[in-house]
Amino acid sequence: MALEKNDYFGLGRFVSIILAIIPATSLVCGAVTRFMEGKILAGILRIILGWNVIWLLDLIFVIFTGRIFRLLNI
């Protein structure tokens, strides 16, 4: 089985789902992931808007695709 690179620092899918379930860790991990990708504006928006719809979308996306929701790619 090949290793699959997921969001949340390349952790496994199960760990990513657990981190996405908890709103505070989802906010922090999502923002840090976007900053690590060099997407500064997207990271700032996650900090500002991360407690509502983005958290729910992250949860759904991590469960079904293993990757976080990306609102902006800039």
N, C-alpha and C positions, 0 to 999 in steps of 0.2 A: 504494500500500500504506500503510495507516494505521499509525502507530506504536503499538505494543502496550506497555502498562506492565507490566513483570515485576517480580518481587522482586529483591533484591540491587541496590537503588538505581536501579531502572528501566533497568538495562543490558539489552542484547539477550539473547535466549534462548540463543544459542551461548555467550556470555560467562558467563551464569549457570550453564550446565551445566559449563563448565570450573571455575568457582569452587566448585561443589557437589562435584565429584570429589575435590578436595583437602580432607581433613578439617579442617585448621586454618582455611582460609579459609571453609569452610562454617560452622564454629562461630562465627567472628567476624562474618561477614556476616549470618548468621541472627539472632544476638543483637542486633546493631546495627539490623537491620531491624525486629525486634520492639520495641526501645526507641524507634525513630523513630515507630512506630505508636502509642506511648503504652501499650504492654502490658508493664509493668514486670515483673510476675510471670512472664510467658511468656519474657521475655528472660533473667531469672535462671535459670529452669529450663533454658533452652537452654545456658547456660554450665555448669551442673552436669551435665546429662544429654546434652550435645551430641556426645559422642564415641562413642556406641553406636548404638542403634536410631534415634534422631532423625536422625543423619547419613545412615543408609541410607534412611530415609523421605524426607528432603530430596532426596536424589539421585534417587529414583524419581519424586517429585512434580515436581521441576524438569524432568526429561526429558519426562514425559508431559503436564504441565499448564503449566509455565513459572512456577509459584508454589511457595513453600516449604511444608512441612508445618506446619499450625497445630494444636498439641495443645490449647492453651487460647486462648480469645478474651476473656480478662479482663485 
